[in-house]
């Protein structure tokens, strides 16, 4: 995508909308698409529950974003000097795949992730003071093995053609290591409920009659997912709403839909709301795309996403 647009004067908007659509909204339909939904799956939420309950919201958001992107990109394209007379990477006539063996490995990754959700085992290992179940251990060991196998069987030329480097991944790993360390007390304060420092936030998601307020769950989950990682934020509000997967999927289905949508959709509000956001930014910058700053990106999300979220609230979460 970056290479296809490298003869354009304006490229950052392409990457920004890629983050909106592919890194976030597009992953909202199954637990394979986004970490918060996968955690819900591990908690007992049915694999296809989200596609049955938030498909209209996803269709509205993705459709609106594609329409806005098309209009914006067309406007840029029609500007003078938008397209360089000499393409730095001329297109070729042949379309195909190199390193196609990795498709099998992608299937294996999906299989391991699903296995860890469906496989129930009482076997638990204590690793550095943390209890890790056998399914999770098998999944993580398998993912590491697949990574090493991919590096082994993929030709160096394929990596070179894709401009692959470890730099963006190392940058994201360092940043999120810091985020996960500093997020621990914040999550603990949220878990304290109404008696904790965030008691006002927890109280705000409950109506005077004691029932959950889907609109407030949508915005509270989304607001915190924007600045904390969206996966632990999802778990906090999932448990705040009761934490019983059967009740959440039936009696409180609208609340679970609001929590799921808030965590996944609003993870796009900042670079740190979802790990892939920062990864995409780092890869784009590694390929000389001038990306917006942290607050510059928030201007994009605030101007494009927030109005759509307000409309969604009045249609689906009122």
C-alpha positions as CSV (number, residue, x, y, z in Angstrom):
1,X,0.0,0.0,0.0
2,X,2.8,2.4,0.9
3,X,4.7,1.5,-2.3
4,X,1.6,1.9,-4.4
5,X,1.3,5.5,-3.2
6,X,5.0,6.5,-2.9
7,X,4.7,8.8,-6.0
8,X,2.0,10.9,-4.2
9,X,2.7,14.2,-2.4
10,X,0.2,13.3,0.3
11,X,0.5,9.8,1.8
12,X,-0.1,10.1,5.5
13,X,-3.9,10.0,5.2
14,X,-3.7,6.6,3.5
15,X,-1.8,5.2,6.5
16,X,-4.1,7.0,9.0
17,X,-7.2,5.4,7.5
18,X,-5.5,2.1,7.3
19,X,-5.1,2.3,11.1
20,X,-8.7,3.3,11.5
21,X,-10.1,0.5,9.3
22,X,-7.7,-2.4,9.2
23,X,-5.9,-2.2,12.5
24,X,-9.1,-1.5,14.5
25,X,-12.6,-1.5,13.0
26,X,-12.0,-4.3,10.6
27,X,-11.1,-6.6,13.5
28,X,-14.4,-6.3,15.4
29,X,-16.2,-9.3,14.2
30,X,-14.4,-12.3,15.6
31,X,-11.9,-13.0,18.5
32,X,-9.2,-13.5,15.9
33,X,-9.5,-9.8,14.9
34,X,-8.7,-7.9,18.0
35,X,-7.2,-8.8,21.5
36,X,-10.2,-7.6,23.6
37,X,-12.5,-9.9,21.8
38,X,-10.1,-12.8,22.2
39,X,-10.0,-12.2,25.9
40,X,-13.8,-12.2,25.9
41,X,-13.7,-15.5,24.0
42,X,-11.3,-16.9,26.7
43,X,-13.9,-15.7,29.3
44,X,-16.6,-17.8,27.6
45,X,-18.2,-15.4,25.1
46,X,-19.3,-17.4,22.0
47,X,-16.9,-17.2,19.0
48,X,-19.5,-15.8,16.6
49,X,-21.3,-13.6,19.2
50,X,-19.7,-10.4,18.1
51,X,-20.4,-10.9,14.4
52,X,-24.1,-11.5,15.2
53,X,-24.4,-8.5,17.5
54,X,-22.2,-5.7,16.2
55,X,-22.1,-6.4,12.5
56,X,-24.4,-3.4,11.7
57,X,-22.2,-1.1,13.8
58,X,-19.1,-2.4,12.0
59,X,-20.7,-2.0,8.6
60,X,-21.7,1.6,9.4
61,X,-18.3,2.5,10.7
62,X,-16.2,0.8,8.0
63,X,-18.6,2.0,5.2
64,X,-18.5,5.6,6.5
65,X,-14.7,5.6,6.8
66,X,-14.2,4.2,3.3
67,X,-16.5,6.9,1.9
68,X,-14.7,9.6,3.8
69,X,-11.3,8.2,2.6
70,X,-12.4,8.1,-1.0
71,X,-13.6,11.7,-0.9
72,X,-10.5,12.9,0.8
73,X,-8.1,10.9,-1.4
74,X,-9.9,12.1,-4.6
75,X,-9.5,15.7,-3.4
76,X,-5.8,15.2,-2.8
77,X,-5.4,13.4,-6.1
78,X,-6.8,16.3,-8.1
79,X,-4.4,18.8,-6.6
80,X,-1.6,20.1,-8.8
81,X,1.7,18.4,-8.3
82,X,0.1,15.6,-6.3
83,X,1.5,12.8,-8.4
84,X,5.3,12.8,-9.1
85,X,6.2,12.5,-12.8
86,X,8.6,9.7,-12.0
87,X,7.4,6.8,-9.9
88,X,10.1,5.7,-7.4
89,X,8.9,2.1,-7.7
90,X,7.2,1.6,-11.1
91,X,4.4,-0.9,-11.1
92,X,4.9,-4.2,-12.8
93,X,2.5,-6.2,-15.0
94,X,2.9,-9.4,-13.0
95,X,0.8,-10.1,-9.9
96,X,1.8,-12.9,-7.7
97,X,3.1,-14.1,-4.3
98,X,6.5,-14.7,-3.0
99,X,7.0,-16.6,0.2
100,X,3.6,-18.3,-0.3
101,X,4.5,-21.0,2.2
102,X,3.7,-18.5,4.9
103,X,0.0,-18.7,4.2
104,X,0.1,-22.2,5.8
105,X,1.8,-20.7,8.8
106,X,-0.9,-18.0,9.0
107,X,-3.4,-20.8,9.1
108,X,-1.4,-22.5,11.9
109,X,-1.4,-19.3,13.9
110,X,-5.2,-19.0,13.6
111,X,-5.5,-22.6,14.6
112,X,-3.3,-22.2,17.7
113,X,-5.3,-19.1,18.8
114,X,-8.6,-21.0,18.4
115,X,-7.2,-24.0,20.2
116,X,-6.2,-22.0,23.3
117,X,-9.8,-20.8,23.5
118,X,-11.6,-24.1,23.0
119,X,-9.2,-26.3,24.9
120,X,-9.9,-26.4,28.6
121,X,-7.3,-27.9,30.9
122,X,-6.8,-27.9,34.7
123,X,-3.0,-28.1,34.2
124,X,-1.4,-24.8,35.4
125,X,2.3,-23.8,35.5
126,X,3.7,-21.1,37.7
127,X,6.1,-19.0,35.7
128,X,7.9,-16.2,37.5
129,X,5.0,-15.9,39.9
130,X,2.3,-16.0,37.3
131,X,-0.1,-18.9,36.7
132,X,-0.1,-19.9,33.0
133,X,-2.5,-22.6,31.8
134,X,-1.4,-25.4,29.6
135,X,-3.4,-24.2,26.5
136,X,-1.9,-20.7,26.8
137,X,1.6,-22.2,27.1
138,X,1.1,-24.4,24.1
139,X,-0.2,-21.5,22.1
140,X,2.6,-19.2,23.0
141,X,5.3,-21.8,22.4
142,X,3.7,-22.6,19.1
143,X,3.6,-19.0,18.0
144,X,7.3,-18.6,18.8
145,X,8.1,-21.8,16.8
146,X,6.1,-20.6,13.8
147,X,8.0,-17.2,13.9
148,X,11.3,-19.0,13.8
149,X,10.1,-21.4,11.1
150,X,9.0,-18.5,8.9
151,X,12.3,-16.8,9.3
152,X,14.0,-20.0,8.3
153,X,12.0,-20.9,5.2
154,X,11.4,-17.4,3.8
155,X,14.1,-16.2,1.3
156,X,16.1,-13.1,2.2
157,X,15.0,-11.6,-1.1
158,X,11.3,-11.7,0.0
159,X,12.2,-9.8,3.2
160,X,14.3,-7.3,1.2
161,X,11.5,-6.7,-1.4
162,X,9.1,-6.1,1.5
163,X,11.6,-3.7,3.1
164,X,11.3,-5.8,6.3
165,X,13.3,-4.7,9.3
166,X,13.2,-5.3,13.1
167,X,13.4,-1.6,13.8
168,X,9.6,-0.9,14.0
169,X,8.9,-4.0,16.1
170,X,11.7,-3.2,18.5
171,X,10.4,0.4,18.9
172,X,6.8,-0.9,19.6
173,X,8.0,-3.6,22.0
174,X,10.0,-1.0,24.1
175,X,7.1,1.4,24.2
176,X,4.5,-1.2,25.1
177,X,6.7,-2.7,27.8
178,X,6.7,0.7,29.4
179,X,2.9,1.0,29.0
180,X,2.2,-2.4,30.5
181,X,4.4,-1.6,33.5
182,X,2.8,1.7,34.2
183,X,-0.7,0.5,33.4
184,X,-0.7,-2.0,36.4
185,X,-1.7,0.5,39.1
186,X,-4.3,2.1,36.8
187,X,-6.0,-1.2,36.2
188,X,-5.9,-2.0,39.9
189,X,-7.6,1.3,40.6
190,X,-10.3,0.5,38.1
191,X,-10.8,-3.0,39.5
192,X,-11.4,-1.4,43.0
193,X,-14.8,-0.4,41.6
194,X,-16.9,2.4,43.2
195,X,-14.6,2.4,46.3
196,X,-11.5,3.2,44.2
197,X,-10.1,6.4,42.8
198,X,-12.1,5.8,39.6
199,X,-15.3,5.2,41.5
200,X,-17.0,8.0,39.6
201,X,-16.2,6.3,36.2
202,X,-17.5,3.0,37.5
203,X,-20.7,4.6,39.0
204,X,-21.4,6.5,35.7
205,X,-21.9,3.3,33.7
206,X,-24.9,2.3,36.0
207,X,-28.3,3.9,35.8
208,X,-30.2,5.0,38.9
209,X,-32.3,1.8,38.8
210,X,-29.1,-0.3,39.0
211,X,-29.2,-1.5,35.3
212,X,-26.1,-1.0,33.1
213,X,-26.1,2.0,30.7
214,X,-24.9,0.8,27.2
215,X,-24.1,4.3,26.0
216,X,-21.9,5.0,29.1
217,X,-20.2,1.6,28.8
218,X,-19.5,2.4,25.2
219,X,-17.8,5.7,25.9
220,X,-16.2,4.8,29.2
221,X,-14.6,1.6,27.7
222,X,-13.7,3.6,24.6
223,X,-12.2,6.6,26.4
224,X,-9.9,4.4,28.6
225,X,-9.1,2.1,25.6
226,X,-7.8,5.2,23.8
227,X,-5.0,5.7,26.3
228,X,-4.6,2.4,28.1
229,X,-4.3,-0.8,26.1
230,X,-7.8,-1.8,25.0
231,X,-7.5,-5.5,26.0
232,X,-7.2,-5.0,29.8
233,X,-9.8,-2.2,29.6
234,X,-12.2,-4.6,28.0
235,X,-11.7,-7.1,30.9
236,X,-12.2,-4.4,33.5
237,X,-15.6,-3.3,32.2
238,X,-16.6,-6.9,31.3
239,X,-16.2,-7.7,35.0
240,X,-17.8,-4.5,36.1
241,X,-20.9,-5.4,34.1
242,X,-21.1,-8.7,36.0
243,X,-18.5,-10.9,34.3
244,X,-20.9,-13.9,33.7
245,X,-20.6,-14.7,30.0
246,X,-24.0,-16.3,29.7
247,X,-25.8,-13.4,31.3
248,X,-23.7,-10.9,29.2
249,X,-24.5,-12.7,25.9
250,X,-28.3,-12.7,26.7
251,X,-29.7,-10.4,29.4
252,X,-27.0,-7.8,29.0
253,X,-26.3,-8.3,25.3
254,X,-26.5,-4.6,24.6
255,X,-24.0,-3.9,27.3
256,X,-21.6,-6.5,26.0
257,X,-22.0,-5.1,22.5
258,X,-21.2,-1.6,23.8
259,X,-18.1,-2.8,25.7
260,X,-16.9,-4.7,22.6
261,X,-17.5,-1.9,20.2
262,X,-16.0,0.7,22.6
263,X,-12.8,-1.3,23.1
264,X,-12.2,-2.2,19.5
265,X,-13.4,0.9,17.7
266,X,-12.0,3.5,20.0
267,X,-8.7,1.8,20.2
268,X,-8.1,3.8,17.0
269,X,-8.4,7.1,18.8
270,X,-4.6,7.3,19.6
271,X,-1.4,5.5,18.6
272,X,-1.3,3.7,21.9
273,X,-4.9,2.5,22.0
274,X,-4.0,-0.7,20.1
275,X,-0.5,-2.1,19.5
276,X,-0.9,-2.4,15.7
277,X,-1.5,1.4,15.5
278,X,2.0,2.1,16.6
279,X,3.4,-0.7,14.5
280,X,1.8,0.6,11.3
281,X,3.1,4.1,12.2
282,X,6.6,2.9,12.8
283,X,6.6,0.9,9.5
284,X,5.3,3.9,7.6
285,X,8.0,6.2,9.1
286,X,10.6,3.5,8.3
287,X,9.6,3.9,4.7
288,X,9.8,7.7,4.8
289,X,6.2,8.5,5.2
290,X,5.8,11.6,7.3
291,X,3.2,10.6,9.9
292,X,1.2,12.9,12.2
293,X,2.6,13.4,15.7
294,X,0.8,11.8,18.7
295,X,-1.5,14.8,19.1
296,X,-1.7,15.4,15.3
297,X,-3.1,11.9,14.9
298,X,-5.6,12.7,17.6
299,X,-6.8,15.6,15.5
300,X,-7.5,13.1,12.7
301,X,-9.3,10.7,15.0
302,X,-11.2,13.5,16.7
303,X,-12.4,15.0,13.5
304,X,-13.2,11.7,11.7
305,X,-14.0,9.0,14.3
306,X,-15.7,10.9,17.2
307,X,-18.6,12.2,15.1
308,X,-19.2,8.7,13.8
309,X,-19.1,7.3,17.4
310,X,-21.7,10.0,18.4
311,X,-24.0,8.9,15.6
312,X,-23.5,5.2,16.6
313,X,-24.4,6.0,20.2
314,X,-27.8,7.5,19.2
315,X,-28.6,4.6,16.8
316,X,-27.4,1.5,18.8
317,X,-26.4,2.3,22.3
318,X,-29.0,4.8,23.6
